[in-house]
Amino acid sequence: MQKRNVKSGALYLAALPLALAGAFGSAYAQDAAPPAMTAEEKATGKKIYFERCAGCHGVLRKGATGKNLEPAWSKKDKDGKETSGGTLKLGTSRLEKIIALGTEGGMVNYDDILTKEEINVMARYIQNVPDVPPEFSLKDMQDSWKLLVPVDQRPKKQMSKVNLKNIFAVTLRDTGELALIDGDTKQIWQILKTGYAVHISRLSLSGRYVYTVGRDGLVTLIDLWFEKPTTVATVKIGSDARSVDTSKFKGYEDKYLVGGSYWPPQYSVMEGDTLKPLKVVSTRGMTVDGEYHPEPRVASIVSSHIKPEWVINVKETGMILLVDYSDINNLKTTTINSAKFLHDGGWDASKRYFLVAANASHKVAAVDTKTGKLAALVDTKKIPHPGRGANFIHPKYGPVWATGHLGDAVISLISTPSDNPKHAKYKQYNWKVVQELKTPGAGNLFVKTHPKSKHLWTDMPMNPERENAETNLVFDLTDLSKPPVKIDVAKDSGLPVTKALRRAVHQEFSEDGTEVWISLWGGKTDQSAIVVYDDKTLKVKKVITDPKMITPTGKFNVWNTQHDVY
């Protein structure tokens, strides 16, 4: 028996109350042994787990944003009481239901993504001991490095007449490609092979180079100055990765690139214009709770504008590292305790404070990069997931930064400090959640605005209900008491309805702030689209439905990404 709660977007399984709460306790019978699997089934399970599960649950399945998925585990709570659980205690049939229907904690339903046979394979696969991938050394990086076009053979100036400021770098998730789309003409300029499921695209400070990192650990360097964008270098930084950024401080502009790995848990430093590997640093160590963790993954990286430092967020340990890159051979690192499990985040409007979601702790950590100290730990609703977040001036509370939530139906607005004398009256609110904007359901991944916009755009792609997952909400920043406008992105695309959801995900503004681009992410065999809206009228301007537009997800406008505009 199952019941969907349309109001909250949560999914409840009456027969599985303990499972949904994550309490894999003694109510479930322990299987004598893991279910048998053929070599072919294990290979299928391994591939699906990497592509769909490892990001939230970890390669070793110890959990982070998602629950621990080890076959058996035990731990002591703060009172010293030992609890145990594991996938073996749940058993195959119960795991099949959880995988198919999702959970109220933010896990998407997979019944429209995986076949019944694949769901059965996954239910059995996660009851078997996880495979441990090999380590990845500096020599492994060096062996993988390909300098395809040396610096002296590249253009000395831009060879095309394309407006590079308004180019959109669009991830084509399941084909392992990046589409570069001209924001002025809405035409695809070039599609390039990259790593699988590119997580982010980052820009050089000059706006010339695009850096991508795939979930397979492949970093790609693309030069926009050619007549047609060209890949000039690639390197592997591990078997699973999520983040890269360049050096941005004066005198070090794009001299270095840093990349963070999920596996192995480490970060790597490369030359900014060639990707030549220079250094690898492990992130294994103690958590904020004082326990050793074997898989503390690098979740997000940003480059400071006021110091020669990278802000490196280590997911499982809850540690924020400020890495001084002024002397690569003698790295100086400031380690800041925050909270588990660090994920993604963005700068406040002043670019002094970096705010990052400790999503499984239901907190946002704020780092003062000027003093090198933790500025605040802000309690929020369940599982904050900001992307980069969104900055704007609140009519009542002054400068705020916004985050959505995977696990709750609100957008949280957090007051941020300002050196502007006009904002002194708002100081009393700093580092407090000053308002929560209600939404029809949980499952938000991104919030976005622009300095020239009067709107806050939010998505709900991880919500199990079609009427939420395929839509966006638009809040009026001049009057946040008004209910948001709900935009049916799937309907506006003009594409036929399919059994599988087409999830409306990742809003991105044009360089001038007049347009909002939204990915309509369908299945690999279904037509997907990018729907472009006029930010003032909220009307559709263009639907990009080229057959090559396969599973588009993240979109990164060159100017906005180059200058951290959100």
C-alpha positions as CSV (number, residue, x, y, z in Angstrom):
1,M,0.0,0.0,0.0
2,Q,1.3,3.4,-0.9
3,K,0.1,7.0,-0.6
4,R,1.5,10.2,-2.2
5,N,1.2,13.4,-0.4
6,V,0.7,16.0,-3.1
7,K,0.9,19.0,-0.7
8,S,4.4,18.2,0.5
9,G,5.6,16.2,-2.5
10,A,6.7,13.5,-0.1
11,L,6.1,9.8,-0.6
12,Y,5.0,7.6,2.2
13,L,5.0,3.8,2.3
14,A,2.8,2.6,5.0
15,A,4.5,-0.7,5.2
16,L,8.0,0.8,5.5
17,P,7.9,3.4,8.3
18,L,11.3,2.4,9.7
19,A,12.9,2.3,6.2
20,L,11.8,5.7,5.3
21,A,13.1,7.1,8.6
22,G,16.4,5.5,7.9
23,A,16.1,3.3,11.0
24,F,17.3,0.0,9.6
25,G,16.8,-1.7,13.0
26,S,16.0,-5.1,14.4
27,A,12.4,-5.0,13.0
28,Y,13.8,-6.5,9.9
29,A,15.0,-10.1,9.6
30,Q,18.7,-10.5,8.9
31,D,19.3,-12.5,5.7
32,A,21.7,-15.4,6.1
33,A,23.8,-14.3,3.1
34,P,23.7,-11.7,0.4
35,P,21.5,-12.7,-2.6
36,A,23.4,-14.4,-5.5
37,M,24.2,-12.5,-8.6
38,T,25.7,-13.4,-11.9
39,A,28.8,-11.6,-13.2
40,E,26.7,-9.8,-15.7
41,E,24.2,-8.7,-13.1
42,K,27.0,-7.4,-10.9
43,A,28.5,-5.4,-13.8
44,T,25.0,-3.9,-14.5
45,G,24.6,-3.0,-10.8
46,K,28.1,-1.5,-10.6
47,K,27.4,0.7,-13.6
48,I,24.0,1.9,-12.4
49,Y,25.3,2.5,-8.9
50,F,28.1,4.7,-10.2
51,E,25.8,6.6,-12.5
52,R,22.8,7.0,-10.2
53,C,23.6,6.3,-6.6
54,A,27.3,6.9,-5.6
55,G,26.9,10.7,-5.6
56,C,24.5,10.6,-2.6
57,H,25.4,7.3,-0.9
58,G,29.2,7.2,-1.5
59,V,31.4,4.7,-3.3
60,L,31.8,2.7,-0.1
61,R,28.1,3.2,0.6
62,K,28.7,4.8,4.0
63,G,26.1,7.5,3.2
64,A,26.2,11.4,3.2
65,T,23.2,13.2,1.6
66,G,21.7,9.7,1.2
67,K,21.5,6.9,3.8
68,N,24.1,4.3,4.6
69,L,23.8,1.4,2.1
70,E,26.3,-1.0,3.5
71,P,25.0,-4.6,3.8
72,A,25.4,-4.4,7.6
73,W,26.5,-1.6,9.9
74,S,26.6,-0.7,13.5
75,K,27.3,2.5,15.4
76,K,27.0,4.1,18.8
77,D,24.8,7.2,19.4
78,K,25.8,10.1,21.6
79,D,24.6,8.2,24.7
80,G,26.8,5.2,23.9
81,K,23.9,3.0,22.8
82,E,24.8,0.8,19.9
83,T,22.4,0.5,16.9
84,S,22.8,-1.7,13.8
85,G,21.2,-2.0,10.4
86,G,22.0,-2.5,6.8
87,T,20.5,-3.4,3.5
88,L,20.5,-7.1,4.3
89,K,18.0,-6.5,7.1
90,L,15.7,-4.8,4.6
91,G,15.7,-7.6,2.1
92,T,15.2,-7.5,-1.7
93,S,11.4,-6.9,-1.9
94,R,11.5,-3.9,0.5
95,L,14.6,-2.4,-1.2
96,E,12.8,-2.8,-4.6
97,K,9.9,-0.7,-3.3
98,I,12.2,2.0,-1.9
99,I,14.2,2.2,-5.1
100,A,11.1,2.3,-7.3
101,L,9.0,4.8,-5.2
102,G,11.6,7.0,-3.6
103,T,11.6,8.4,0.0
104,E,10.5,11.5,1.8
105,G,14.1,12.3,2.5
106,G,14.6,13.6,-1.1
107,M,15.5,10.4,-3.0
108,V,13.8,10.4,-6.4
109,N,11.6,7.6,-7.5
110,Y,13.3,5.4,-10.1
111,D,10.3,3.5,-11.4
112,D,10.3,5.8,-14.4
113,I,14.1,5.7,-14.9
114,L,15.0,2.0,-14.3
115,T,13.3,-1.1,-15.6
116,K,11.8,-3.6,-13.1
117,E,14.7,-5.9,-13.9
118,E,17.2,-3.2,-13.2
119,I,15.5,-2.3,-9.9
120,N,15.7,-5.9,-8.9
121,V,19.4,-6.0,-9.8
122,M,20.0,-2.9,-7.7
123,A,18.1,-4.2,-4.7
124,R,20.3,-7.3,-4.7
125,Y,23.5,-5.5,-5.6
126,I,23.4,-3.2,-2.6
127,Q,23.1,-6.2,-0.3
128,N,26.5,-7.4,-1.5
129,V,29.8,-6.0,-0.2
130,P,30.7,-2.9,-2.2
131,D,33.7,-2.9,-4.6
132,V,36.5,-0.6,-3.7
133,P,37.9,1.2,-6.7
134,P,41.7,1.6,-7.1
135,E,43.6,4.6,-5.8
136,F,44.7,7.3,-8.3
137,S,48.1,8.8,-7.9
138,L,50.0,11.8,-9.4
139,K,51.7,9.4,-11.8
140,D,48.2,8.1,-12.8
141,M,47.2,11.7,-13.5
142,Q,50.4,12.3,-15.5
143,D,49.8,9.1,-17.6
144,S,46.3,10.2,-18.4
145,W,47.2,13.8,-19.3
146,K,46.7,14.8,-23.0
147,L,47.9,18.2,-24.2
148,L,46.1,18.3,-27.5
149,V,47.0,21.8,-28.6
150,P,50.0,23.5,-26.9
151,V,49.6,27.1,-25.8
152,D,51.9,28.5,-28.5
153,Q,49.7,26.9,-31.2
154,R,46.4,28.5,-30.0
155,P,44.9,31.7,-31.3
156,K,46.3,35.0,-30.1
157,K,42.9,36.6,-30.3
158,Q,39.2,35.5,-30.6
159,M,38.7,34.1,-34.1
160,S,34.9,34.2,-34.3
161,K,32.5,37.1,-34.0
162,V,30.3,35.2,-31.4
163,N,29.4,37.1,-28.2
164,L,31.4,35.0,-25.8
165,K,29.9,36.7,-22.8
166,N,26.5,35.1,-23.6
167,I,27.6,31.6,-24.4
168,F,25.9,28.8,-22.4
169,A,27.8,25.7,-21.5
170,V,25.2,23.0,-21.3
171,T,25.8,19.5,-19.9
172,L,24.3,16.7,-22.0
173,R,24.4,14.3,-19.1
174,D,24.0,10.8,-20.5
175,T,26.0,11.3,-23.7
176,G,29.1,12.6,-22.0
177,E,29.0,15.8,-24.0
178,L,28.9,19.6,-23.6
179,A,26.8,21.8,-25.9
180,L,28.0,25.4,-26.3
181,I,25.0,27.4,-27.3
182,D,25.0,31.0,-28.5
183,G,22.7,32.9,-26.1
184,D,22.0,35.6,-28.7
185,T,20.9,33.4,-31.6
186,K,19.9,30.3,-29.5
187,Q,21.8,28.2,-31.9
188,I,24.1,25.3,-31.0
189,W,27.6,26.6,-31.7
190,Q,29.5,23.4,-30.9
191,I,29.1,20.0,-29.2
192,L,32.2,18.5,-27.6
193,K,33.0,15.2,-26.0
194,T,33.7,15.6,-22.3
195,G,33.6,13.4,-19.2
196,Y,30.4,11.5,-18.4
197,A,27.6,13.6,-16.7
198,V,29.6,16.8,-16.4
199,H,28.8,18.2,-13.0
200,I,29.9,21.7,-13.5
201,S,31.5,24.0,-16.1
202,R,33.8,26.7,-14.8
203,L,35.3,29.7,-16.6
204,S,38.8,31.2,-16.7
205,L,39.0,34.7,-15.2
206,S,39.5,36.0,-18.8
207,G,36.4,34.2,-20.1
208,R,38.5,32.4,-22.7
209,Y,38.6,28.9,-21.3
210,V,35.8,26.5,-20.2
211,Y,36.8,23.8,-17.7
212,T,34.5,20.8,-17.2
213,V,34.7,17.9,-14.8
214,G,32.7,14.7,-15.4
215,R,31.5,12.2,-12.9
216,D,34.1,9.8,-14.4
217,G,36.9,12.1,-13.2
218,L,37.8,13.5,-16.6
219,V,38.7,17.2,-16.7
220,T,38.4,18.9,-20.1
221,L,39.9,22.3,-21.1
222,I,38.0,24.0,-24.0
223,D,39.3,27.1,-25.8
224,L,36.6,29.5,-27.0
225,W,39.0,31.7,-29.1
226,F,39.0,29.2,-32.0
227,E,36.6,29.7,-34.8
228,K,34.8,26.7,-33.4
229,P,35.4,25.9,-29.7
230,T,38.2,23.3,-29.4
231,T,39.3,20.9,-26.7
232,V,43.0,21.7,-26.0
233,A,43.8,19.4,-23.0
234,T,42.3,16.6,-20.9
235,V,43.3,14.8,-17.7
236,K,41.8,12.3,-15.3
237,I,41.8,13.3,-11.6
238,G,40.2,10.1,-10.3
239,S,37.3,7.7,-11.0
240,D,34.6,10.0,-9.7
241,A,34.7,13.8,-9.4
242,R,32.5,16.9,-9.0
243,S,34.3,20.2,-8.8
244,V,37.0,22.4,-10.4
245,D,38.0,26.1,-10.2
246,T,40.9,28.3,-11.2
247,S,43.1,30.7,-9.3
248,K,41.6,34.1,-9.4
249,F,43.6,36.3,-7.2
250,K,45.6,39.2,-8.8
251,G,48.9,37.9,-10.1
252,Y,47.7,34.3,-10.3
253,E,44.9,34.7,-12.8
254,D,44.2,31.2,-14.2
255,K,47.7,30.1,-13.3
256,Y,46.4,27.0,-11.6
257,L,43.3,24.8,-11.7
258,V,42.2,22.7,-8.8
259,G,39.9,19.6,-9.1
260,G,38.2,17.7,-6.3
261,S,37.5,14.0,-6.4
262,Y,34.8,11.8,-4.9
263,W,37.1,8.8,-5.4
264,P,39.8,8.7,-4.4
265,P,39.0,11.4,-1.7
266,Q,41.5,14.0,-2.7
267,Y,42.1,17.2,-4.6
268,S,44.6,17.8,-7.4
269,V,46.4,20.9,-8.7
270,M,47.1,21.4,-12.4
271,E,48.5,24.1,-14.7
272,G,45.6,26.4,-15.6
273,D,46.3,26.6,-19.4
274,T,47.6,23.0,-20.0
275,L,46.1,20.8,-17.2
276,K,49.6,19.5,-16.5
277,P,49.4,17.6,-13.1
278,L,51.3,19.3,-10.3
279,K,50.1,18.0,-7.0
280,V,47.7,15.6,-5.3
281,V,46.5,16.1,-1.7
282,S,44.4,13.5,0.2
283,T,41.4,14.5,2.3
284,R,41.2,11.4,4.4
285,G,41.1,12.1,8.1
286,M,39.0,12.9,11.1
287,T,35.5,14.2,11.0
288,V,34.2,17.1,13.1
289,D,32.9,14.4,15.5
290,G,36.5,13.1,16.0
291,E,36.0,9.9,14.0
292,Y,38.2,8.6,11.2
293,H,36.5,8.5,7.8
294,P,38.0,6.6,4.8
295,E,36.0,8.4,2.1
296,P,35.8,12.2,2.8
297,R,34.9,13.4,-0.7
298,V,35.6,16.9,-2.1
299,A,32.1,18.3,-2.7
300,S,32.7,21.8,-4.0
301,I,35.5,24.3,-4.6
302,V,35.4,28.1,-5.1
303,S,38.2,30.5,-5.7
304,S,38.6,33.5,-3.3
305,H,38.5,37.0,-4.8
306,I,40.4,38.6,-1.9
307,K,43.3,36.1,-1.2
308,P,45.3,33.5,-3.2
309,E,43.1,30.8,-1.7
310,W,40.7,28.1,-2.7
311,V,37.7,27.2,-0.5
312,I,37.6,23.4,-0.6
313,N,34.6,21.7,1.1
314,V,35.1,18.1,2.3
315,K,31.8,16.4,2.5
316,E,32.0,13.6,5.1
317,T,34.4,15.2,7.5
318,G,32.5,18.5,7.7
319,M,35.8,20.3,7.3
320,I,36.2,23.5,5.1
321,L,39.8,23.9,3.8
322,L,41.2,27.3,2.9
323,V,44.2,26.3,0.7
324,D,46.8,29.0,0.0
325,Y,48.1,28.4,-3.5
326,S,50.8,31.1,-3.5
327,D,53.4,28.4,-2.9
328,I,52.3,25.1,-4.5
329,N,55.3,23.3,-3.2
330,N,54.6,24.4,0.4
331,L,50.8,24.5,0.7
332,K,49.4,26.3,3.7
333,T,46.0,25.1,4.7
334,T,43.5,26.5,7.2
335,T,41.1,23.8,8.4
336,I,37.7,25.0,9.7
337,N,35.3,22.8,11.5
338,S,31.7,23.2,10.3
339,A,29.2,20.3,10.0
340,K,28.5,17.1,8.0
341,F,27.8,16.6,5.2
342,L,29.1,19.5,3.1
343,H,27.8,19.8,-0.4
344,D,27.4,22.9,-2.6
345,G,27.2,26.6,-2.0
346,G,28.0,30.1,-3.2
347,W,29.3,33.5,-2.3
348,D,27.3,36.2,-0.6
349,A,26.9,39.5,-2.6
350,S,30.1,40.9,-1.2
351,K,32.1,37.8,-2.2
352,R,33.7,37.8,1.3
353,Y,31.5,35.1,2.8
354,F,31.1,31.6,1.3
355,L,27.9,29.8,2.3
356,V,27.8,26.0,1.9
357,A,25.1,23.5,2.7
358,A,25.9,20.8,5.4
359,N,22.8,19.1,4.0
360,A,22.5,16.0,6.1
361,S,23.0,18.1,9.2
362,H,20.3,20.5,8.0
363,K,22.6,23.5,8.4
364,V,24.3,26.1,6.2
365,A,27.9,26.9,7.1
366,A,29.3,30.4,6.4
367,V,33.0,31.1,6.1
368,D,34.6,34.5,6.5
369,T,37.4,34.3,3.9
370,K,38.9,37.6,5.1
371,T,39.5,36.3,8.6
372,G,39.8,32.7,7.7
373,K,37.2,31.6,10.3
374,L,33.8,30.2,10.5
375,A,31.3,33.0,10.6
376,A,28.2,31.0,11.4
377,L,26.4,27.7,11.4
378,V,22.8,28.4,10.5
379,D,20.0,25.9,11.2
380,T,17.7,25.4,8.3
381,K,14.9,23.0,7.3
382,K,15.7,19.5,6.0
383,I,18.5,18.9,3.5
384,P,19.4,22.4,2.1
385,H,20.6,22.2,-1.5
386,P,21.4,25.7,-2.8
387,G,23.5,25.1,-5.9
388,R,25.2,28.4,-5.8
389,G,22.3,30.0,-4.0
390,A,20.8,33.4,-4.8
391,N,21.6,36.9,-3.6
392,F,19.2,39.8,-3.4
393,I,18.0,42.8,-1.2
394,H,15.0,41.8,0.8
395,P,12.5,44.6,1.3
396,K,12.5,44.1,5.1
397,Y,15.7,42.3,6.0
398,G,18.3,43.7,3.6
399,P,20.9,41.5,1.9
400,V,20.0,37.9,1.9
401,W,21.2,34.6,0.4
402,A,18.6,31.9,-0.5
403,T,18.7,28.1,-0.5
404,G,16.1,25.5,-1.4
405,H,15.7,22.1,0.2
406,L,15.7,18.6,-1.0
407,G,13.8,17.4,2.1
408,D,11.4,20.3,2.8
409,A,8.9,22.5,1.0
410,V,10.5,25.9,1.7
411,I,13.0,28.3,0.3
412,S,15.1,29.7,3.2
413,L,16.4,33.3,3.2
414,I,19.5,33.9,5.3
415,S,20.5,37.5,6.2
416,T,24.1,38.2,5.2
417,P,26.5,41.0,6.4
418,S,27.2,44.1,4.4
419,D,29.8,46.9,4.6
420,N,27.3,49.3,3.0
421,P,26.3,52.0,5.6
422,K,22.8,51.9,4.2
423,H,22.6,48.2,5.4
424,A,23.7,48.8,9.0
425,K,20.2,48.6,10.3
426,Y,20.0,45.0,9.1
427,K,23.0,43.8,11.2
428,Q,20.7,42.4,13.9
429,Y,19.4,39.8,11.4
430,N,22.8,38.6,10.2
431,W,23.2,34.8,9.9
432,K,19.5,34.1,10.8
433,V,16.9,32.5,8.6
434,V,14.7,35.6,8.3
435,Q,12.0,34.1,6.0
436,E,10.8,30.8,4.6
437,L,9.0,30.9,1.3
438,K,6.5,28.1,1.0
439,T,6.5,25.8,-2.0
440,P,4.1,23.1,-3.1
441,G,6.7,20.3,-2.4
442,A,10.2,19.3,-1.5
443,G,12.8,18.2,-4.0
444,N,14.4,21.6,-4.9
445,L,17.9,21.6,-6.4
446,F,18.5,25.2,-7.5
447,V,17.4,28.7,-6.8
448,K,18.5,31.6,-9.0
449,T,18.2,35.3,-9.5
450,H,20.3,38.1,-11.2
451,P,21.2,41.7,-10.1
452,K,19.0,43.0,-12.9
453,S,16.0,40.7,-12.1
454,K,13.1,41.2,-9.8
455,H,12.4,37.5,-9.6
456,L,13.6,34.5,-7.7
457,W,13.3,31.3,-9.8
458,T,13.2,27.9,-8.1
459,D,12.8,24.3,-9.3
460,M,11.6,21.0,-7.8
461,P,13.0,18.3,-10.1
462,M,13.5,15.7,-7.3
463,N,9.8,15.8,-6.3
464,P,7.9,12.6,-7.2
465,E,4.8,14.5,-8.4
466,R,4.7,15.4,-12.1
467,E,2.9,18.7,-11.4
468,N,5.9,19.8,-9.3
469,A,8.9,18.1,-11.0
470,E,8.1,19.6,-14.4
471,T,7.5,23.1,-13.2
472,N,9.3,26.2,-11.8
473,L,8.1,28.7,-9.2
474,V,8.8,32.4,-9.7
475,F,8.7,34.7,-6.6
476,D,8.3,38.5,-6.9
477,L,11.2,40.0,-5.0
478,T,9.4,43.3,-4.6
479,D,6.6,41.6,-2.7
480,L,7.4,38.3,-1.2
481,S,4.0,38.1,0.4
482,K,2.5,37.3,-3.0
483,P,2.1,33.6,-3.9
484,P,4.7,32.5,-6.6
485,V,3.8,32.1,-10.2
486,K,3.9,28.4,-11.2
487,I,5.3,27.8,-14.6
488,D,4.6,24.5,-16.4
489,V,7.9,24.1,-18.2
490,A,7.0,20.7,-19.7
491,K,3.8,22.1,-21.1
492,D,5.5,25.2,-22.5
493,S,8.0,23.0,-24.3
494,G,5.3,21.7,-26.6
495,L,6.7,18.2,-26.3
496,P,4.3,15.2,-26.0
497,V,3.6,13.8,-22.5
498,T,5.6,10.7,-21.8
499,K,5.4,8.1,-19.0
500,A,8.8,9.3,-17.6
501,L,8.9,12.7,-16.1
502,R,10.7,15.5,-17.8
503,R,12.3,17.3,-14.9
504,A,12.6,21.1,-15.1
505,V,16.0,21.8,-13.7
506,H,18.7,24.4,-13.2
507,Q,17.6,27.9,-14.1
508,E,20.3,30.1,-15.6
509,F,20.1,33.8,-16.5
510,S,21.5,35.3,-19.7
511,E,24.4,37.7,-19.3
512,D,22.2,40.8,-19.3
513,G,19.7,39.3,-16.9
514,T,16.7,39.4,-19.3
515,E,16.3,35.7,-20.0
516,V,16.1,32.5,-17.9
517,W,17.1,29.2,-19.4
518,I,15.6,26.0,-17.9
519,S,16.6,22.4,-18.8
520,L,13.7,20.0,-19.4
521,W,15.5,16.8,-18.6
522,G,13.9,13.7,-20.1
523,G,14.9,10.1,-20.5
524,K,17.8,9.2,-22.7
525,T,15.5,8.0,-25.5
526,D,12.9,10.8,-25.0
527,Q,13.3,14.3,-26.6
528,S,14.5,16.8,-24.0
529,A,14.6,20.6,-24.4
530,I,15.8,23.9,-23.1
531,V,13.0,26.4,-22.6
532,V,14.0,30.1,-22.6
533,Y,11.8,32.6,-20.8
534,D,11.5,36.4,-20.7
535,D,12.3,37.2,-17.1
536,K,10.0,40.3,-17.1
537,T,6.9,38.8,-18.7
538,L,7.5,35.1,-17.7
539,K,6.6,34.1,-21.3
540,V,8.4,31.6,-23.5
541,K,10.8,33.2,-25.9
542,K,12.4,30.0,-27.4
543,V,12.3,26.3,-27.1
544,I,15.5,24.5,-28.1
545,T,14.6,21.0,-29.1
546,D,17.5,20.0,-31.4
547,P,17.7,16.1,-31.6
548,K,21.2,16.4,-30.3
549,M,19.9,18.0,-27.1
550,I,19.9,14.8,-25.1
551,T,19.4,14.9,-21.4
552,P,20.4,18.5,-20.8
553,T,21.0,19.4,-17.1
554,G,23.3,22.1,-15.9
555,K,23.8,25.3,-17.9
556,F,26.5,27.8,-17.2
557,N,26.4,31.3,-18.8
558,V,30.0,32.4,-19.5
559,W,29.7,35.9,-18.0
560,N,27.7,34.9,-14.9
561,T,30.0,32.0,-14.1
562,Q,33.1,34.0,-14.8
563,H,32.0,36.7,-12.3
564,D,30.1,34.5,-9.8
565,V,26.8,36.3,-10.6
566,Y,23.8,34.7,-8.9
